[in-house]
Amino acid sequence: MDKYNKLRIEWDCRRGMLELDKVIMPFYLQFFDQLNDSQKDVFIRLLACSDLELFSWFFNRKQPTDLELQQMVEHIQIALKLNN
């Protein structure tokens, strides 16, 4: 059995803000399987954050105080930038 419930994670990727949907879901669909287990755990923690926090982090208004979350936000931004 897979450690990660992909249907649950995909559901959690759906956000209330279109801007976040355009960041989080594409990253999940294209890159989640390539993450190691530790990174997957951090990504899942990131999904538990509020839309307002995620919006401010992804659009560079502020950084998470949690270093792992900060690194994941940066990882997502870089991966999506390189993929476009």
Gaussian input, Z-matrix of N, CA and C with variables (Angstrom, degrees):
# hf/3-21g

backbone

0 1
 N
 C     1     B1
 C     2     B2     1     A1
 N     3     B3     2     A2     1     D1
 C     4     B4     3     A3     2     D2
 C     5     B5     4     A4     3     D3
 N     6     B6     5     A5     4     D4
 C     7     B7     6     A6     5     D5
 C     8     B8     7     A7     6     D6
 N     9     B9     8     A8     7     D7
 C    10    B10     9     A9     8     D8
 C    11    B11    10    A10     9     D9
 N    12    B12    11    A11    10    D10
 C    13    B13    12    A12    11    D11
 C    14    B14    13    A13    12    D12
 N    15    B15    14    A14    13    D13
 C    16    B16    15    A15    14    D14
 C    17    B17    16    A16    15    D15
 N    18    B18    17    A17    16    D16
 C    19    B19    18    A18    17    D17
 C    20    B20    19    A19    18    D18
 N    21    B21    20    A20    19    D19
 C    22    B22    21    A21    20    D20
 C    23    B23    22    A22    21    D21
 N    24    B24    23    A23    22    D22
 C    25    B25    24    A24    23    D23
 C    26    B26    25    A25    24    D24
 N    27    B27    26    A26    25    D25
 C    28    B28    27    A27    26    D26
 C    29    B29    28    A28    27    D27
 N    30    B30    29    A29    28    D28
 C    31    B31    30    A30    29    D29
 C    32    B32    31    A31    30    D30
 N    33    B33    32    A32    31    D31
 C    34    B34    33    A33    32    D32
 C    35    B35    34    A34    33    D33
 N    36    B36    35    A35    34    D34
 C    37    B37    36    A36    35    D35
 C    38    B38    37    A37    36    D36
 N    39    B39    38    A38    37    D37
 C    40    B40    39    A39    38    D38
 C    41    B41    40    A40    39    D39
 N    42    B42    41    A41    40    D40
 C    43    B43    42    A42    41    D41
 C    44    B44    43    A43    42    D42
 N    45    B45    44    A44    43    D43
 C    46    B46    45    A45    44    D44
 C    47    B47    46    A46    45    D45
 N    48    B48    47    A47    46    D46
 C    49    B49    48    A48    47    D47
 C    50    B50    49    A49    48    D48
 N    51    B51    50    A50    49    D49
 C    52    B52    51    A51    50    D50
 C    53    B53    52    A52    51    D51
 N    54    B54    53    A53    52    D52
 C    55    B55    54    A54    53    D53
 C    56    B56    55    A55    54    D54
 N    57    B57    56    A56    55    D55
 C    58    B58    57    A57    56    D56
 C    59    B59    58    A58    57    D57
 N    60    B60    59    A59    58    D58
 C    61    B61    60    A60    59    D59
 C    62    B62    61    A61    60    D60
 N    63    B63    62    A62    61    D61
 C    64    B64    63    A63    62    D62
 C    65    B65    64    A64    63    D63
 N    66    B66    65    A65    64    D64
 C    67    B67    66    A66    65    D65
 C    68    B68    67    A67    66    D66
 N    69    B69    68    A68    67    D67
 C    70    B70    69    A69    68    D68
 C    71    B71    70    A70    69    D69
 N    72    B72    71    A71    70    D70
 C    73    B73    72    A72    71    D71
 C    74    B74    73    A73    72    D72
 N    75    B75    74    A74    73    D73
 C    76    B76    75    A75    74    D74
 C    77    B77    76    A76    75    D75
 N    78    B78    77    A77    76    D76
 C    79    B79    78    A78    77    D77
 C    80    B80    79    A79    78    D78
 N    81    B81    80    A80    79    D79
 C    82    B82    81    A81    80    D80
 C    83    B83    82    A82    81    D81
 N    84    B84    83    A83    82    D82
 C    85    B85    84    A84    83    D83
 C    86    B86    85    A85    84    D84
 N    87    B87    86    A86    85    D85
 C    88    B88    87    A87    86    D86
 C    89    B89    88    A88    87    D87
 N    90    B90    89    A89    88    D88
 C    91    B91    90    A90    89    D89
 C    92    B92    91    A91    90    D90
 N    93    B93    92    A92    91    D91
 C    94    B94    93    A93    92    D92
 C    95    B95    94    A94    93    D93
 N    96    B96    95    A95    94    D94
 C    97    B97    96    A96    95    D95
 C    98    B98    97    A97    96    D96
 N    99    B99    98    A98    97    D97
 C   100   B100    99    A99    98    D98
 C   101   B101   100   A100    99    D99
 N   102   B102   101   A101   100   D100
 C   103   B103   102   A102   101   D101
 C   104   B104   103   A103   102   D102
 N   105   B105   104   A104   103   D103
 C   106   B106   105   A105   104   D104
 C   107   B107   106   A106   105   D105
 N   108   B108   107   A107   106   D106
 C   109   B109   108   A108   107   D107
 C   110   B110   109   A109   108   D108
 N   111   B111   110   A110   109   D109
 C   112   B112   111   A111   110   D110
 C   113   B113   112   A112   111   D111
 N   114   B114   113   A113   112   D112
 C   115   B115   114   A114   113   D113
 C   116   B116   115   A115   114   D114
 N   117   B117   116   A116   115   D115
 C   118   B118   117   A117   116   D116
 C   119   B119   118   A118   117   D117
 N   120   B120   119   A119   118   D118
 C   121   B121   120   A120   119   D119
 C   122   B122   121   A121   120   D120
 N   123   B123   122   A122   121   D121
 C   124   B124   123   A123   122   D122
 C   125   B125   124   A124   123   D123
 N   126   B126   125   A125   124   D124
 C   127   B127   126   A126   125   D125
 C   128   B128   127   A127   126   D126
 N   129   B129   128   A128   127   D127
 C   130   B130   129   A129   128   D128
 C   131   B131   130   A130   129   D129
 N   132   B132   131   A131   130   D130
 C   133   B133   132   A132   131   D131
 C   134   B134   133   A133   132   D132
 N   135   B135   134   A134   133   D133
 C   136   B136   135   A135   134   D134
 C   137   B137   136   A136   135   D135
 N   138   B138   137   A137   136   D136
 C   139   B139   138   A138   137   D137
 C   140   B140   139   A139   138   D138
 N   141   B141   140   A140   139   D139
 C   142   B142   141   A141   140   D140
 C   143   B143   142   A142   141   D141
 N   144   B144   143   A143   142   D142
 C   145   B145   144   A144   143   D143
 C   146   B146   145   A145   144   D144
 N   147   B147   146   A146   145   D145
 C   148   B148   147   A147   146   D146
 C   149   B149   148   A148   147   D147
 N   150   B150   149   A149   148   D148
 C   151   B151   150   A150   149   D149
 C   152   B152   151   A151   150   D150
 N   153   B153   152   A152   151   D151
 C   154   B154   153   A153   152   D152
 C   155   B155   154   A154   153   D153
 N   156   B156   155   A155   154   D154
 C   157   B157   156   A156   155   D155
 C   158   B158   157   A157   156   D156
 N   159   B159   158   A158   157   D157
 C   160   B160   159   A159   158   D158
 C   161   B161   160   A160   159   D159
 N   162   B162   161   A161   160   D160
 C   163   B163   162   A162   161   D161
 C   164   B164   163   A163   162   D162
 N   165   B165   164   A164   163   D163
 C   166   B166   165   A165   164   D164
 C   167   B167   166   A166   165   D165
 N   168   B168   167   A167   166   D166
 C   169   B169   168   A168   167   D167
 C   170   B170   169   A169   168   D168
 N   171   B171   170   A170   169   D169
 C   172   B172   171   A171   170   D170
 C   173   B173   172   A172   171   D171
 N   174   B174   173   A173   172   D172
 C   175   B175   174   A174   173   D173
 C   176   B176   175   A175   174   D174
 N   177   B177   176   A176   175   D175
 C   178   B178   177   A177   176   D176
 C   179   B179   178   A178   177   D177
 N   180   B180   179   A179   178   D178
 C   181   B181   180   A180   179   D179
 C   182   B182   181   A181   180   D180
 N   183   B183   182   A182   181   D181
 C   184   B184   183   A183   182   D182
 C   185   B185   184   A184   183   D183
 N   186   B186   185   A185   184   D184
 C   187   B187   186   A186   185   D185
 C   188   B188   187   A187   186   D186
 N   189   B189   188   A188   187   D187
 C   190   B190   189   A189   188   D188
 C   191   B191   190   A190   189   D189
 N   192   B192   191   A191   190   D190
 C   193   B193   192   A192   191   D191
 C   194   B194   193   A193   192   D192
 N   195   B195   194   A194   193   D193
 C   196   B196   195   A195   194   D194
 C   197   B197   196   A196   195   D195
 N   198   B198   197   A197   196   D196
 C   199   B199   198   A198   197   D197
 C   200   B200   199   A199   198   D198
 N   201   B201   200   A200   199   D199
 C   202   B202   201   A201   200   D200
 C   203   B203   202   A202   201   D201
 N   204   B204   203   A203   202   D202
 C   205   B205   204   A204   203   D203
 C   206   B206   205   A205   204   D204
 N   207   B207   206   A206   205   D205
 C   208   B208   207   A207   206   D206
 C   209   B209   208   A208   207   D207
 N   210   B210   209   A209   208   D208
 C   211   B211   210   A210   209   D209
 C   212   B212   211   A211   210   D210
 N   213   B213   212   A212   211   D211
 C   214   B214   213   A213   212   D212
 C   215   B215   214   A214   213   D213
 N   216   B216   215   A215   214   D214
 C   217   B217   216   A216   215   D215
 C   218   B218   217   A217   216   D216
 N   219   B219   218   A218   217   D217
 C   220   B220   219   A219   218   D218
 C   221   B221   220   A220   219   D219
 N   222   B222   221   A221   220   D220
 C   223   B223   222   A222   221   D221
 C   224   B224   223   A223   222   D222
 N   225   B225   224   A224   223   D223
 C   226   B226   225   A225   224   D224
 C   227   B227   226   A226   225   D225
 N   228   B228   227   A227   226   D226
 C   229   B229   228   A228   227   D227
 C   230   B230   229   A229   228   D228
 N   231   B231   230   A230   229   D229
 C   232   B232   231   A231   230   D230
 C   233   B233   232   A232   231   D231
 N   234   B234   233   A233   232   D232
 C   235   B235   234   A234   233   D233
 C   236   B236   235   A235   234   D234
 N   237   B237   236   A236   235   D235
 C   238   B238   237   A237   236   D236
 C   239   B239   238   A238   237   D237
 N   240   B240   239   A239   238   D238
 C   241   B241   240   A240   239   D239
 C   242   B242   241   A241   240   D240
 N   243   B243   242   A242   241   D241
 C   244   B244   243   A243   242   D242
 C   245   B245   244   A244   243   D243
 N   246   B246   245   A245   244   D244
 C   247   B247   246   A246   245   D245
 C   248   B248   247   A247   246   D246
 N   249   B249   248   A248   247   D247
 C   250   B250   249   A249   248   D248
 C   251   B251   250   A250   249   D249

   B1=1.4619
   B2=1.5322
   B3=1.2993
   B4=1.4612
   B5=1.5283
   B6=1.3207
   B7=1.4657
   B8=1.5277
   B9=1.3147
   B10=1.4623
   B11=1.5266
   B12=1.3047
   B13=1.4596
   B14=1.5301
   B15=1.3279
   B16=1.4637
   B17=1.5286
   B18=1.3222
   B19=1.4641
   B20=1.5249
   B21=1.3229
   B22=1.4682
   B23=1.5328
   B24=1.3248
   B25=1.4639
   B26=1.5306
   B27=1.3327
   B28=1.4682
   B29=1.5267
   B30=1.3195
   B31=1.4644
   B32=1.5316
   B33=1.3361
   B34=1.4657
   B35=1.5296
   B36=1.3263
   B37=1.4664
   B38=1.5255
   B39=1.3132
   B40=1.4683
   B41=1.5209
   B42=1.3044
   B43=1.4499
   B44=1.5191
   B45=1.3087
   B46=1.4514
   B47=1.5179
   B48=1.3253
   B49=1.4658
   B50=1.5256
   B51=1.3132
   B52=1.4563
   B53=1.5285
   B54=1.3298
   B55=1.4722
   B56=1.5296
   B57=1.3212
   B58=1.4688
   B59=1.5220
   B60=1.3371
   B61=1.4628
   B62=1.5239
   B63=1.3172
   B64=1.4695
   B65=1.5256
   B66=1.3295
   B67=1.4608
   B68=1.5286
   B69=1.3106
   B70=1.4579
   B71=1.5272
   B72=1.3262
   B73=1.4666
   B74=1.5254
   B75=1.3351
   B76=1.4705
   B77=1.5291
   B78=1.3373
   B79=1.4607
   B80=1.5248
   B81=1.3139
   B82=1.4654
   B83=1.5340
   B84=1.3022
   B85=1.4648
   B86=1.5280
   B87=1.3319
   B88=1.4595
   B89=1.5238
   B90=1.3279
   B91=1.4615
   B92=1.5286
   B93=1.3268
   B94=1.4544
   B95=1.5247
   B96=1.3181
   B97=1.4661
   B98=1.5318
   B99=1.3102
   B100=1.4612
   B101=1.5287
   B102=1.3225
   B103=1.4686
   B104=1.5156
   B105=1.3380
   B106=1.4620
   B107=1.5307
   B108=1.3183
   B109=1.4634
   B110=1.5232
   B111=1.2990
   B112=1.4611
   B113=1.5227
   B114=1.3198
   B115=1.4587
   B116=1.5290
   B117=1.3184
   B118=1.4642
   B119=1.5232
   B120=1.3251
   B121=1.4624
   B122=1.5297
   B123=1.3232
   B124=1.4695
   B125=1.5255
   B126=1.3267
   B127=1.4696
   B128=1.5371
   B129=1.3129
   B130=1.4669
   B131=1.5263
   B132=1.3206
   B133=1.4815
   B134=1.5210
   B135=1.3245
   B136=1.4627
   B137=1.5333
   B138=1.3247
   B139=1.4577
   B140=1.5218
   B141=1.3178
   B142=1.4661
   B143=1.5305
   B144=1.3111
   B145=1.4732
   B146=1.5279
   B147=1.3188
   B148=1.4686
   B149=1.5287
   B150=1.3187
   B151=1.4654
   B152=1.5259
   B153=1.3188
   B154=1.4652
   B155=1.5233
   B156=1.3409
   B157=1.4665
   B158=1.5199
   B159=1.3312
   B160=1.4619
   B161=1.5260
   B162=1.3096
   B163=1.4591
   B164=1.5265
   B165=1.3156
   B166=1.4674
   B167=1.5251
   B168=1.3246
   B169=1.4657
   B170=1.5237
   B171=1.3137
   B172=1.4674
   B173=1.5127
   B174=1.2920
   B175=1.4493
   B176=1.5221
   B177=1.3374
   B178=1.4629
   B179=1.5230
   B180=1.2802
   B181=1.4602
   B182=1.5257
   B183=1.3260
   B184=1.4644
   B185=1.5183
   B186=1.3140
   B187=1.4616
   B188=1.5243
   B189=1.3313
   B190=1.4559
   B191=1.5296
   B192=1.3165
   B193=1.4688
   B194=1.5175
   B195=1.3167
   B196=1.4685
   B197=1.5302
   B198=1.3197
   B199=1.4665
   B200=1.5341
   B201=1.3180
   B202=1.4681
   B203=1.5282
   B204=1.3085
   B205=1.4625
   B206=1.5228
   B207=1.3238
   B208=1.4610
   B209=1.5308
   B210=1.3185
   B211=1.4612
   B212=1.5254
   B213=1.3303
   B214=1.4646
   B215=1.5272
   B216=1.3116
   B217=1.4668
   B218=1.5299
   B219=1.3180
   B220=1.4654
   B221=1.5278
   B222=1.3264
   B223=1.4632
   B224=1.5316
   B225=1.3218
   B226=1.4654
   B227=1.5211
   B228=1.3272
   B229=1.4676
   B230=1.5219
   B231=1.3166
   B232=1.4740
   B233=1.5285
   B234=1.3330
   B235=1.4687
   B236=1.5225
   B237=1.3108
   B238=1.4600
   B239=1.5274
   B240=1.3203
   B241=1.4743
   B242=1.5351
   B243=1.3216
   B244=1.4686
   B245=1.5209
   B246=1.3152
   B247=1.4592
   B248=1.5324
   B249=1.3244
   B250=1.4839
   B251=1.4830
   A1=109.45
   A2=114.88
   A3=121.30
   A4=110.22
   A5=116.19
   A6=121.43
   A7=111.64
   A8=116.15
   A9=121.17
   A10=109.88
   A11=116.19
   A12=122.13
   A13=107.68
   A14=115.07
   A15=120.36
   A16=112.25
   A17=117.33
   A18=118.76
   A19=111.13
   A20=116.40
   A21=120.59
   A22=110.48
   A23=116.26
   A24=120.19
   A25=110.16
   A26=115.86
   A27=118.83
   A28=110.51
   A29=117.40
   A30=121.15
   A31=109.96
   A32=117.26
   A33=121.49
   A34=112.32
   A35=117.35
   A36=120.91
   A37=111.73
   A38=117.19
   A39=121.22
   A40=108.36
   A41=115.83
   A42=120.50
   A43=110.99
   A44=116.42
   A45=121.47
   A46=113.71
   A47=116.71
   A48=121.13
   A49=109.09
   A50=115.88
   A51=121.04
   A52=111.24
   A53=117.22
   A54=120.83
   A55=110.87
   A56=116.74
   A57=120.35
   A58=111.10
   A59=117.23
   A60=120.34
   A61=111.13
   A62=116.47
   A63=121.03
   A64=112.52
   A65=117.01
   A66=121.55
   A67=110.53
   A68=116.36
   A69=121.15
   A70=112.86
   A71=117.54
   A72=119.76
   A73=112.69
   A74=119.40
   A75=118.09
   A76=112.55
   A77=116.44
   A78=118.76
   A79=110.00
   A80=116.19
   A81=120.11
   A82=111.00
   A83=116.58
   A84=120.85
   A85=112.71
   A86=116.83
   A87=120.12
   A88=114.64
   A89=117.83
   A90=118.82
   A91=116.14
   A92=118.88
   A93=119.88
   A94=112.28
   A95=117.73
   A96=121.08
   A97=112.78
   A98=117.60
   A99=121.61
   A100=112.85
   A101=117.45
   A102=120.86
   A103=109.95
   A104=116.02
   A105=118.83
   A106=108.24
   A107=117.31
   A108=120.70
   A109=112.67
   A110=117.10
   A111=120.55
   A112=110.88
   A113=116.99
   A114=121.30
   A115=111.21
   A116=116.84
   A117=120.22
   A118=110.32
   A119=116.86
   A120=120.98
   A121=111.04
   A122=116.93
   A123=121.12
   A124=109.76
   A125=117.25
   A126=120.48
   A127=110.24
   A128=117.08
   A129=120.97
   A130=110.39
   A131=117.26
   A132=120.21
   A133=110.51
   A134=116.12
   A135=121.19
   A136=110.25
   A137=116.35
   A138=120.47
   A139=112.46
   A140=117.39
   A141=121.16
   A142=112.05
   A143=117.10
   A144=121.37
   A145=109.70
   A146=115.19
   A147=120.26
   A148=110.89
   A149=114.84
   A150=120.13
   A151=111.20
   A152=117.35
   A153=119.97
   A154=111.93
   A155=116.44
   A156=119.17
   A157=110.33
   A158=116.39
   A159=120.13
   A160=111.57
   A161=116.80
   A162=120.28
   A163=110.54
   A164=116.39
   A165=118.99
   A166=111.43
   A167=117.73
   A168=120.21
   A169=111.57
   A170=117.32
   A171=119.84
   A172=113.12
   A173=116.48
   A174=118.27
   A175=111.29
   A176=115.10
   A177=125.61
   A178=115.28
   A179=116.13
   A180=117.87
   A181=110.53
   A182=117.00
   A183=121.10
   A184=109.23
   A185=116.71
   A186=121.81
   A187=110.06
   A188=116.10
   A189=118.70
   A190=109.94
   A191=116.54
   A192=119.13
   A193=110.99
   A194=116.99
   A195=123.04
   A196=108.34
   A197=116.97
   A198=121.73
   A199=111.95
   A200=117.58
   A201=119.72
   A202=111.32
   A203=117.03
   A204=119.69
   A205=110.55
   A206=116.97
   A207=121.19
   A208=110.10
   A209=116.49
   A210=120.37
   A211=111.66
   A212=116.93
   A213=119.95
   A214=110.51
   A215=117.87
   A216=120.84
   A217=109.30
   A218=116.81
   A219=120.77
   A220=111.01
   A221=116.53
   A222=121.38
   A223=110.77
   A224=116.66
   A225=121.56
   A226=110.76
   A227=116.89
   A228=120.40
   A229=111.14
   A230=117.10
   A231=121.04
   A232=110.61
   A233=116.80
   A234=120.27
   A235=111.18
   A236=116.61
   A237=119.08
   A238=112.42
   A239=115.65
   A240=119.19
   A241=110.20
   A242=116.86
   A243=120.80
   A244=111.96
   A245=116.48
   A246=121.04
   A247=112.50
   A248=117.38
   A249=120.31
   A250=112.61
   D1=139.14
   D2=-178.64
   D3=-70.93
   D4=134.85
   D5=179.69
   D6=-64.44
   D7=-28.65
   D8=-174.90
   D9=-109.18
   D10=124.60
   D11=178.04
   D12=-80.86
   D13=96.98
   D14=-172.39
   D15=-63.78
   D16=-35.12
   D17=178.50
   D18=-65.99
   D19=-40.00
   D20=178.36
   D21=-65.98
   D22=-43.54
   D23=-179.75
   D24=-63.64
   D25=-43.68
   D26=179.15
   D27=-61.58
   D28=-40.78
   D29=177.48
   D30=-61.39
   D31=-43.52
   D32=-179.47
   D33=-67.62
   D34=-22.19
   D35=177.31
   D36=-70.99
   D37=-22.62
   D38=178.78
   D39=-73.48
   D40=122.97
   D41=-174.73
   D42=-115.98
   D43=173.42
   D44=179.53
   D45=-86.29
   D46=-5.83
   D47=-178.92
   D48=-118.80
   D49=129.70
   D50=-179.72
   D51=-57.44
   D52=-39.47
   D53=-179.49
   D54=-58.57
   D55=-40.59
   D56=179.34
   D57=-71.82
   D58=-37.14
   D59=176.94
   D60=-59.56
   D61=-32.59
   D62=-178.67
   D63=-79.02
   D64=-9.10
   D65=178.30
   D66=-106.07
   D67=-53.72
   D68=-169.60
   D69=-73.24
   D70=-48.39
   D71=-177.11
   D72=-64.00
   D73=-46.12
   D74=177.80
   D75=-59.69
   D76=-39.84
   D77=177.93
   D78=-62.00
   D79=-46.74
   D80=-179.54
   D81=-57.97
   D82=-49.76
   D83=-176.07
   D84=-64.82
   D85=-35.74
   D86=-174.90
   D87=-93.65
   D88=-30.21
   D89=-168.11
   D90=-124.88
   D91=-13.68
   D92=-174.29
   D93=-56.57
   D94=-44.87
   D95=-177.38
   D96=-63.82
   D97=-21.35
   D98=-179.99
   D99=-84.82
   D100=-13.55
   D101=179.73
   D102=-73.13
   D103=149.85
   D104=172.71
   D105=-78.65
   D106=170.64
   D107=-175.21
   D108=-59.31
   D109=-38.32
   D110=178.75
   D111=-63.31
   D112=-44.14
   D113=178.53
   D114=-66.55
   D115=-37.82
   D116=176.98
   D117=-61.94
   D118=-41.38
   D119=178.42
   D120=-61.71
   D121=-41.22
   D122=178.69
   D123=-66.74
   D124=-41.88
   D125=178.35
   D126=-59.43
   D127=-42.28
   D128=178.83
   D129=-65.41
   D130=-38.14
   D131=174.96
   D132=-63.08
   D133=-38.47
   D134=179.09
   D135=-60.95
   D136=-39.51
   D137=-179.44
   D138=-65.53
   D139=-20.49
   D140=179.25
   D141=-79.51
   D142=-9.68
   D143=-179.71
   D144=-77.74
   D145=158.21
   D146=-178.70
   D147=-71.62
   D148=157.58
   D149=176.94
   D150=-59.44
   D151=-38.73
   D152=179.93
   D153=-63.79
   D154=-41.54
   D155=176.55
   D156=-63.40
   D157=-48.81
   D158=-178.72
   D159=-60.30
   D160=-42.25
   D161=179.37
   D162=-59.91
   D163=-46.65
   D164=-178.14
   D165=-66.51
   D166=-33.64
   D167=179.44
   D168=-73.85
   D169=-45.83
   D170=-176.00
   D171=-72.80
   D172=-25.79
   D173=-179.39
   D174=-105.99
   D175=24.59
   D176=167.64
   D177=60.06
   D178=32.70
   D179=175.34
   D180=-86.20
   D181=-29.97
   D182=173.62
   D183=-161.72
   D184=171.38
   D185=-178.35
   D186=-114.02
   D187=149.20
   D188=174.89
   D189=-62.61
   D190=147.75
   D191=175.78
   D192=-76.96
   D193=-21.79
   D194=177.64
   D195=-80.86
   D196=119.26
   D197=-176.06
   D198=-60.30
   D199=-40.33
   D200=179.81
   D201=-64.11
   D202=-40.93
   D203=177.28
   D204=-66.01
   D205=-40.23
   D206=178.06
   D207=-60.12
   D208=-44.33
   D209=179.65
   D210=-64.83
   D211=-37.36
   D212=178.94
   D213=-68.34
   D214=-41.96
   D215=177.10
   D216=-58.22
   D217=-46.22
   D218=179.25
   D219=-63.77
   D220=-41.18
   D221=178.56
   D222=-59.94
   D223=-45.14
   D224=179.23
   D225=-63.56
   D226=-45.36
   D227=-179.92
   D228=-60.80
   D229=-43.68
   D230=-179.08
   D231=-67.66
   D232=-45.48
   D233=-178.72
   D234=-60.22
   D235=-43.72
   D236=-179.53
   D237=-70.77
   D238=-35.79
   D239=178.59
   D240=-65.39
   D241=-42.99
   D242=-179.84
   D243=-69.33
   D244=-27.65
   D245=-177.53
   D246=-81.24
   D247=-16.60
   D248=-179.71
   D249=-89.84

